[in-house]
Amino acid sequence: QAVVSSTLLWTDSLRDQQASAPFRRLKPNLLLLLQILAILLLALALARPVRTVLLPGYARTVFIVDVSASMQATDVPGSRFAAAKEAALAAASTLGNGQQAMLIAAGHEAQVVVPFTDDPSAIRRGLAGLTALDVPGRLSDALRLAQANLQIQGGTAAVEVFTDGAFDPPRLPDLGGAAVHWHRFGQRGTNVGITAFEARKTFFGAFDYQAFLSVANYGSESASFDIALTMDGRRIKAERVTLTPELKRSFVFPFLDREGGVLKAEISLRDDLLADNQALAVLPPPRPLRILLVSPGNPFLEKALAADAQVHVTRGGLELLERKSQYDVAILDGVQAARVPPGRYLFVNTVPEGVPLEVQGRVQEPAIVDWDRGHPAMRYIDLSKVAIQEAMRVRPVSGGRALVESNLTPLVYALDEGGLKAIFIGFDLFRTDLPLRVAFPLFVSNALRWLSPSRLEDAGLQLRTGQPLNIALPDGASEATLVDPAGRQHALRPDADGRASFANTTRVGMYAIRAGDWEQRFALNLLEDGESNVAVRAQSAAAADASPASGDDSRLFPTRQDLWKLFAIAALVLLLLEGALYHRETRGQWPWGAAVFRAAVLLVVVAGLAGFGLRRETDAQTVLFLLDASDSVSLENRAKARQYVAEAVKAMGPHDRHGVIAFGGSPVVETVIGREPLPTRPPQAGDGRNTDIGAAIKLALAAFPQEGARRIVLLSDGNENRGSAQEAAQLARTAGAEIYAVPLQNDYGAEVLIERLVVPSEVKFGESFLVRVVAWSAKATSGRLSLYRGGEFVGAQAVKLAAGKNVFAYQQSIDRGGFHMFQARLEAQGDTIEENNRGIGLVAVRGRPRVLYVEKDRDQGTNLLSALRSQRLQVEMVGPEALPRTMQGLNRYDSIILSNVSALRISKPQMELLRTYVRDQGGGLLMLGGEESFGVGGFYRTPIEEALPVTMEARQKVEIPSLAVVLVIDRSGSMETSVDSRFSKLDLAKEAAQLVVELLDERNEVGVISFDTAWSWVVPMGPAKDKDRIIREISTIKAGGGTDLFPPLKEAYQTIYDRNALLRHVLVLSDGEVTAADFPGLVRRMQKDKITVSSVAVGKDSDVRFMTELSRWGRGRFYYTEDIYSIPRILTLETQLASKASIVEQAFRPVLSHGSHEIVQDIRWDQAPPLGGYVSATPKPTADVLLLSHQRDPVLAAWRYGLGRSVAFTSDAKAKW
């Protein structure tokens, strides 16, 4: 037995445990080592290690490429755009590792084509996809977009602008120190372009149109070319034109059209830019508006509808509303309807269920304080004197537009939403004087055209490139197809209101929208002076040369370089080496598992190095908050908006991102897109006096990243005064971005403000006009209103303000030419915002009005001349012979006065010029009465009568004596001669006889004898009842033979002798020598029997001496003319003189019949002296009769004729009357 230590066995046990450890069992193996190293390298590659290095150049570069129409100019090889694109590609190829670049296309909208990327190939692909568009350029928008994107992170930056310099230099925004490099392309500016084109319906003739065209030569040399106007390929007009350098010329081409179609204007000239060599317009086919009238009976409304020749009215009940496709507009007049289907309506004194207006009772005698002069339904309407006894009090509960307002309620309201387009009139037409005014039929016509556009000017079928198309599809249409000028088709889907929109209108030409059998075409044109003028502006060239090339290209910028590719390549090399060794060891006998695994690893590594990746769907979204920071948003609301955004950001998902854009007149990126915390200060923006919601939306669209859903949250008070939010919203819809609006309502309990200052844009020297101040108050209060002109104090007044809108008017006149600024300032106790208490208006004073006073008796016109000159008018008095014979001569004057001037002293071309001067040139015409004016002056059925507010027909009265007249007309061979190859003397004599017949009433008698060597009764003596038959018989007179006057004159004497008429008259017309006979004895016997004889000698070959004696013997009047076109005027003048129906010589006091008219205001008519006589006339239906005679004839009448105005004063301006 032996004693041993207790640790003896531990040594063997430890030896056994060490022998069984894993690494003891491993033998040295090279393949295993390579595999382990490859795994380590791949792990490092997945960790994406980076290192910071300094590289020459800029960290970020923004490429801005001008894609506007002027870039298509071909003054450089290919085009300016091709050269700019090539230069941009060359610049993109110089981008190095670590440099980021962005590509922006500058067209009518700035668009981010490629966001910031460090992949130069993406920039090159973006450039390759760019093309020059037919749109105006907005380079300043592109620079602001670059500014917004450069704010996202710091570092050196450069903006490379590739453009042609054919623009006025833009104002550079603050680019944070980024260098701006201008690359300009363009050598010359040789281009002739169409800069304006419009087709319009004339106000005369159902199928008469005018095409207005402006063409400009922007080159340095004269250009000759042809202008062609065609309708669906059919030539209407062609004209050869020569334009001197830098000259713009306008053309007006009249034409007829009965079917509608595409009107095209084209110039045949090969210049540097082709996009502006043609312009298109769509003329809708003329068709009547189909109106359904549901009314218990309203003569005012029915007459207004009947006065519109393009309206077809169907009367019926409410059950016809279900057949809405048969009618364009339904009118509900005082009819209670439970609910109306979607459609177009005119509601008069009724609010059906479902219409977003809440009825809150009635308002007694609401005064009209303002109306929306800019709305299409309110064009050419003046409601300043309209009185209303009672109206409905309503509160709008959704979006709409008040057209006419009182202090307490909108009186006329327009709606267009949810498939319902309507105008609401909130009062009974029997309880207002509106239907008695000219404004009423105009309003009804305008309202119907706004509800269902049918007129060419209302249809909106001609747009400029870049403007979105927006159209209401037919009822029931769920989709539509748009075909662009290139023939490509685009699917359109209507919104909830049944409207479809298309924003990609970047090419000139025709766009057609089709839905089933329905089709609507639109014409899009360039029509942009800035693009047609392709010459490089001197200012822009200087700005480009002076722009800072700041930023030395040798400067260094820090950047991070990725190292994962190096580790991945090393791992790939090790895996290949390991595979080769394994292949040798196994002698090519690879197990399937090992082969598949090694191949999969190699493919993954190679794919990663090649840039392949996996795409996965994500529910992440980017939300951009647009915060209104304009002055109209209170600080309290700005803080609330900030709090709203903060709470919304807290509720966002883990993958969502957000950004903040503050805007006023221009938007600024306040918080870049990401997950950064929001700043604590309220939003701030430049130009707080303006609100441009559209610009903020467009910046948001450009700032959105490519991936993820897009959402815009707009926090604003909606007081937009710049840009178009609606147009931007259409772009957002096309881009797939949702817009949510959060209204910011300002609560100012005692706020007062001036909405606007209404002044005429242009007045004449010394002309009296009204300055209207439109003010709004949150509650009834009092204040002080001050008016300034040119900075000088005019006056102040204490005013009482009712809750709501208030209007204050002040009479002003200016006796100094030039531009004059009016400013109104309103002060009230408790007012919180001082900035909105001012209103500004600008008036242009043209200088002293020039008046041409044409007076027959110049020695008797001195009193009127002195009176006019005392009113600071520049008056020139001339005789009828000095009346201008050219439009240029007439346009030297603002108004023309014709005082007792006979139509025989004015030629027919001069009359047509005067009519055109008033109608188309906007001139003024005043005709004063006298013994040779109006009807007794021969103006019946003349162009001047067409321009005047009265016709020359005298109202027949009991005391006017009956008349028997015989016309003795020469039909000899010489009467067949013509002056201008269109009408002979006999043709005009027959026309004159027909006009004489029209002047006579049924109590008068007429006969017509024609003669040559023989005579015959063309119209036997008899009552002038069947005028159509008499006129037809007169037209059968034919020429031939000699001139033997005595037998027909004797026959006329014998026939008229037996007539019982109080006045008997014979009128002889001849152009040659007559056969001798006892004319003195015959005519003197006629005179003794109280039969008067007048004579008309036509032409130089007529026996003037004999015809003069003939009228002297017969106690009549003699007329001589060498102008055959004056024959109708002579005969109508003589008929009115013979009838003694037109001149009324009785003392009377004129009666004021239209005291609110501006012509008769501020005159004490009760103190006006009596008048001694006037020329009887008949007012036209739409004329304003201001003064009436004791026999209810017009003494003073006025109206608007085309673009101008005319006035008739039927008494004279001399001592006689």
Number of C-alpha atoms within 10 A of each C-alpha: 3 3 5 8 6 7 9 9 10 10 9 10 11 10 10 11 9 11 11 10 10 8 10 9 9 8 7 9 8 12 17 11 12 20 17 14 15 23 15 13 21 20 15 18 21 12 11 13 15 12 9 11 12 13 18 14 21 28 23 25 26 25 26 27 28 31 31 27 28 34 30 25 31 20 19 16 10 11 20 26 30 19 20 23 23 14 15 22 19 12 13 21 13 11 21 16 15 22 24 20 25 24 26 25 27 28 24 23 19 26 20 25 20 21 20 20 17 18 16 20 14 19 25 19 13 18 22 12 8 15 16 24 24 29 28 25 27 19 28 16 21 25 25 21 26 26 21 23 22 25 16 13 9 10 15 20 24 25 24 19 24 25 27 30 26 26 22 15 17 14 10 13 14 11 19 13 12 22 20 22 20 22 17 20 23 23 15 16 22 23 25 31 30 27 25 18 22 19 22 16 19 14 12 9 9 14 15 15 20 16 19 16 20 16 24 22 25 24 22 14 13 13 18 16 15 14 20 17 25 16 20 12 11 10 13 16 14 15 10 11 13 12 19 16 16 14 13 16 15 13 13 13 14 16 17 14 14 13 11 15 16 17 22 22 24 18 24 13 17 12 17 22 25 20 24 26 23 23 27 25 27 25 27 18 14 16 13 14 21 17 20 24 23 20 18 12 12 12 11 16 20 13 12 17 20 14 13 15 10 17 16 15 19 14 14 13 14 18 8 16 19 11 9 16 11 12 18 20 25 26 22 24 21 20 18 13 12 10 12 15 12 18 20 23 24 22 22 21 19 20 24 15 13 13 16 18 19 14 14 11 9 15 18 11 14 21 20 22 18 21 20 16 14 10 15 16 22 22 15 12 17 15 17 12 13 15 15 21 16 17 22 22 20 21 14 17 10 11 10 16 16 20 22 21 21 20 20 16 24 26 25 20 21 22 23 16 15 12 18 20 19 26 26 23 23 25 23 17 21 13 14 16 14 18 19 12 15 17 18 19 22 18 20 18 19 22 22 25 20 22 25 18 16 20 20 20 15 14 17 16 19 23 19 19 25 22 16 18 22 14 17 14 23 15 12 8 15 13 16 19 17 21 16 20 17 11 11 9 13 12 12 18 16 16 15 10 15 20 16 19 20 20 19 14 22 25 22 26 21 20 20 16 24 17 17 11 5 11 14 15 20 22 24 27 29 28 26 19 17 16 26 30 24 29 23 19 17 14 15 18 19 12 16 19 14 11 14 13 16 12 17 11 11 10 12 15 18 16 18 15 14 15 15 20 18 15 20 23 18 17 26 20 15 21 23 16 15 19 19 13 15 16 13 10 12 10 9 10 11 13 9 8 8 10 12 12 10 14 12 11 13 17 12 12 17 15 12 13 14 9 7 10 8 4 6 5 7 11 9 16 18 22 26 27 28 30 31 32 31 27 17 22 20 18 14 12 22 22 15 15 25 22 14 14 21 15 11 13 18 9 9 16 11 9 13 18 19 24 25 24 27 23 29 27 23 21 30 24 25 22 20 21 20 14 15 11 11 16 12 10 9 17 22 19 20 15 16 17 14 20 27 23 29 21 21 28 29 22 27 27 22 21 22 22 16 10 11 16 17 21 21 23 18 23 24 25 21 19 14 18 12 15 16 14 18 11 18 21 18 19 21 21 14 14 12 13 21 15 18 12 13 16 13 19 12 13 11 15 12 17 20 31 24 22 17 19 21 19 18 13 11 13 20 22 23 20 17 12 17 14 20 19 27 20 25 21 23 18 15 12 17 16 16 15 21 17 21 16 17 12 11 11 13 14 11 14 11 13 16 14 22 17 16 18 23 23 19 14 13 10 9 12 15 19 13 15 15 13 13 16 15 21 22 25 19 24 18 22 12 12 18 15 15 14 12 18 22 21 21 17 19 18 18 18 22 15 19 20 18 19 21 22 24 23 21 20 15 15 8 13 19 14 12 13 17 12 11 15 13 10 12 16 20 18 20 14 16 16 16 22 12 11 19 16 16 13 14 10 10 20 15 12 17 21 23 24 21 21 27 26 26 23 25 22 15 17 14 18 13 18 20 15 19 26 24 21 26 26 20 13 17 18 23 22 26 18 23 25 29 26 18 21 25 35 31 32 26 27 28 24 16 18 18 23 18 17 26 27 26 29 21 25 22 21 15 13 9 6 7 14 15 20 24 27 29 24 23 27 27 30 28 23 16 20 24 15 14 14 11 7 7 7 14 18 25 26 22 17 27 23 18 20 27 22 19 23 25 17 18 24 15 12 13 22 24 24 24 23 24 24 28 22 17 15 21 15 17 20 19 16 19 16 17 21 17 11 16 12 11 22 19 12 17 21 16 9 18 16 19 15 15 19 22 20 26 18 14 22 24 14 16 24 22 12 14 22 16 8 15 12 17 14 18 25 27 27 25 24 22 30 26 22 16 19 11 10 12 8 17 14 11 17 24 19 15 25 17 11 12 16 23 24 28 26 27 26 24 23 17 12 13 19 16 22 9 16 26 19 17 24 22 19 21 24 19 20 19 21 19 20 17 14 14 18 21 22 28 24 25 24 27 26 24 26 26 23 19 24 22 17 24 23 23 17 14 13 14 15 17 23 17 17 15 16 14 13 13 11 14 16 11 9 10 8 15 10 8 10 10 12 19 16 21 27 28 29 23 16 24 16 10 13 18 22 24 22 21 18 23 13 12 13 21 28 27 26 24 24 19 19 23 19 14 21 20 24 24 25 23 26 28 21 17 17 10 11 16
